[in-house]
Amino acid sequence: MAGGEEQQQERILVSVRLRPVNAREAERGDGTEWECAGPATLKFLGTIPERAMFPATYTYDRVFSPECNTRQVYEEGAKEVALSVLSGINSSIFAYGQTSSGKTYTMVGITEHSMAEIYAYIDQHPDREFILKFSAMEIYNEAVRDLLSSDAAPLRLLDDPEKGTVVEKLTEETLRDKGHLLELLAVCEAQRQIGETALNETSSRSHQILRLTVESSTKQFLGKGNSSTLQACVNFVDLAGSERASQTAASGMRLKEGSHINKSLLTLGKVIRQLSGGRNGHIPYRDSKLTRILQSSLGGNARTAIICTMSPAHSHVEQSRNTLLFANCAKNVVTNAQVNVVMSDKALVKHLQRELTRLENELKLPGSASCSTHAEVLKEKDEQIKKLEEQLKELMEEKDTVQSELQNFRKVASDDHLNYLKARLWDPHSRSSESLPRNMSEDALSCSDTYDLVDQDLLIDAQPGHFPRRPSNHVFDSIDECQENLVAYPAVPDVPEEHCKEVQCIETNELRERRSQESFHAQKPETPEKERRPETPEKERRLIMDQAEDCPDEEKRGESITKTAENAIELYACDSDPSFEIEKPNVDEEPLALRRCVISSRDTVLARSSSCKASFMVIPNSWFDDSTSMNMTTPPSENFKFPRRRPEQVRRNLFPEKVASDAITDNSTGNAEEESVANDTSRVTEVKQQTEQNDASQPQENQVQAGTDSSTSTTFESPSRWSFDFPKKQQEIIELWHECHISIVHRTYFFLLFNGDHTDHIYMEVEHRRLSFIKNSFIADGEPNATVASSLKSLRNERDMLYRQMVRKLSLAEKESLYSKWGIERSSKQRRLQLSRLIWTQTDMEHVRESAELVSKMVQHLERGQAIKEMFGLSFSLNLRSGRSFSWGGA
Ligand SMILES: Nc1ncnc2c1ncn2[C@@H]1O[C@H](COP(=O)(O)OP(=O)(O)OP(=O)(O)O)[C@@H](O)[C@H]1O
């Protein structure tokens, strides 16, 4: 506790109260000898012989006649001092006098009035928080006893350097309310030592000290300087009778009490006398328990009021004179009261904690959010709006750019291509002269194929009986976009020109329309071209490609490739209309794995169209499509099924029950290839059934052995186990991709599609085994073979494609950010090219995620619901995948 700056030097407030003559005194005719001559003057009326030795009048701060009630005594003789406690000033009210003079009578009233006014003050000051604590003790035979405890054991006095003398283990009750205080006062009264003396049937035989400690602080923290916590105590001291033992006819116990009482009272008198003389010399506070405990109230940091009570009886004149002499000394004693401001860290922390609790409660209440919270929310919303506006602006700018480019290209395309078509239309031989050379780049091939498609339509229409018609606008759109790309992405010297066609789309409706027409023509015997068409797309395609390969004539070869383009378009664009699929008459001819998406590499020739931006084709790797090693005889549908040349063991591991039937199929001749799709469909259906059975079975049955050989059995993990196995399997597949030089786009889509769902393990198992097989085939060859070289070439093609796509798909800021992120130095040349060469070159998850994110941005076709897992060879669980996220981000 720290002292306040202000120190108040003031005298002890001394008043004298003359009680009425009691019944006993009246009975014996023991009349009054005193008269209140004024509010502060007491006059002795007696005629005793010693009168000349004593003054006749006595002046004090206030003199109360027998007619004055206790309320008046309180108001004028104690209130100001008592209520000082509310201002952080210690105070004490003493009642001094002989036995039966009315000390207890007076102090009980003063205590009650003080308490009542203290509570009234608290009620009138709701801005401050008050804590009231109450303790009570008596000093009986120079032993200190706790009046709030049933334990009568004496308490020790301790010297505290900060607080002064403290009573050890003294009970201090925190008051709940005024009623609680009254209860405690009753306890004290019951506990106090009383006994009967000759003068008082219920004489208080001890010194009683009731102590009320008041701590107050502002409820709102206003800063360290402004938010003061005040702490002070007020003592209500009812002293034992000050008479001499002989005068009370004391003997035995009462005599012993008197000697002890007198010791404290004598010391009190000495202290008062010493203090009244100007604090010279030693003040014997420590000579008694009473003066030691009340040291601060006697000339120290306290305001003090002493009420001296007197009996008016003639028989008590001597004791009354002694009381008045005591009062005379007391009124000269000066105290140094000061405001006790508590600024300890503990109090500060306590206050802050209270403030914190209050604010938390405010926040918890609905509708009571502070203004600052609202302001923050508004600020956040404003920022969101700003961001959205910026995004909208960027999108609008991008849209304008694309539209303007499109218009330019349309103009160029319409001029050039109309000339071209006119020439072709009126000069059938010109078509031969423009046949594709054998070593034509894929870029050129793609566009030429598109032109060929248009050209064929025109030629068919130009047959006898057909009127030449203008190509549909839809086809022109395809041409426009093709030219647009050629113009927008001019060849870069260090990037092969042929590599721009890895990811492309097919204009589905147009092509299906064409296909329907072709199918219609194929049924007509009078159409020789259609008569040559094989029964199945796969065979048809192979035949054409074989013809193309074998054809020595460049012109014929060009035609073959053109036909390949037509037949390759057995595949549907991702954004094809489902209703169209339903209406499709020969849906069974569709490759199993590619009902919705098209897949192409070198084995399919593609036309660009306006639907490119909404469709996507997965690029199988060379090992995957076997375009090189198998002389491009593998149909597109096979690319997403198990490799035709997979070891028998692999097949047995995956589908042991199908080995027998597969063996029969493999041994068969012409129908084997045609039935492969159906076989795989059957296998997949069985695997699906197995999976469903597993899901429905008991947990212990989750692991199902798919073969008789346990070492080669296929295990279908339970969902719980799969969650643990998934990351490991994922990482293994990533490493295998890297080792087998798998297509970047394939990796990206696979990575983004399979997110650890329990149905994913089938796909991942298939992928893993497929990759393992390829890896083994690499190793078996001992050194990079043609397949490896082909895979690497495909990868390079993809990188070139991405290199080109970056121009359009990435803003300058995005590119700069990526260069920095991927460690491409600012001063280096061809940074875009460098970036394309870095994608998917590491196997750590961070790099993989970043690569996948970047690639998906380049191709921009990974929209929910467009890419589905059937792309990867299995067609079941369709119902499970609707609406699922394509991200692997949480893996
Ligand atoms: N001012 C007064 N008016 C009416 N009665 C009084 C007054 N003062 C004291 N009395 C009565 O006188 C009696 C003695 O009073 P009290 O017990 O307060 O004396 P005391 O000084 O405390 O005595 P002791 O020292 O023996 O305890 C009580 O019955 C009390 O009611």
The ligand as a Gaussian input file, in Angstrom:
#p B3LYP/6-31G(d) Opt

LIG

0 1
 N      -26.653000       7.728000      27.520000
 C      -27.322000       6.738000      28.122000
 N      -28.688000       6.769000      28.161000
 C      -29.393000       5.787000      28.767000
 N      -28.811000       4.709000      29.332000
 C      -27.457000       4.618000      29.320000
 C      -26.670000       5.620000      28.710000
 N      -25.370000       5.242000      28.855000
 C      -25.389000       4.070000      29.526000
 N      -26.628000       3.687000      29.803000
 C      -27.007000       2.483000      30.499000
 O      -26.091000       2.308000      31.534000
 C      -25.757000       0.946000      31.683000
 C      -24.254000       0.766000      31.583000
 O      -23.869000       1.140000      30.385000
 P      -22.711000       0.435000      29.583000
 O      -22.746000      -1.005000      29.756000
 O      -22.715000       0.944000      28.222000
 O      -21.468000       0.938000      30.399000
 P      -19.963000       0.621000      30.136000
 O      -19.238000       1.852000      30.254000
 O      -19.856000      -0.098000      28.880000
 O      -19.636000      -0.374000      31.340000
 P      -18.496000      -1.511000      31.400000
 O      -17.231000      -0.817000      31.270000
 O      -18.710000      -2.131000      32.692000
 O      -18.842000      -2.353000      30.273000
 C      -26.471000       0.196000      30.637000
 O      -27.590000      -0.412000      31.175000
 C      -26.906000       1.236000      29.672000
 O      -28.101000       0.949000      29.101000

